């Protein structure tokens, strides 16, 4: 596991390092002349459409790919947080027998909603949602 360690020494020096430890860390303030320290679990945040991978180059340096971000040599997949970009909601105004209804599809939740009363009666499968599903299916085929 990786840790972010920030230490302020009595003589004014400040260090900010990323260290690896399987059994935790021990800091000795009196012995080492430490005024204050902050230790927290370190995670690399990677945003992108593709799942990140790890690559060790021939010179021993380790990178998160596909962006080739250099990381600590002992980084594992557990030290990486992958953030996928959010997709936009599909919003359609579909004409019904009584009026126009706001029908939406949220790809992040894979959920359809509609503002008509039939949406609740049909347990989420009104004719407006069916029309939007059909339209989305046609768009995928093209």
Secondary structure, 3 states (H helix, E strand, C coil): CEEEEEEEECCCCEEEEEEECCCCCCCCHHHHCEEEEEEEECCEEEECCCCCEEEECCCCCEEEECCCEEECCCCCHHHEEEECCCCCCEEEEEECCCCEEEEEEECCCCEEEECCHHHHHCCCCCHHHHHHHHHHHHHHHC
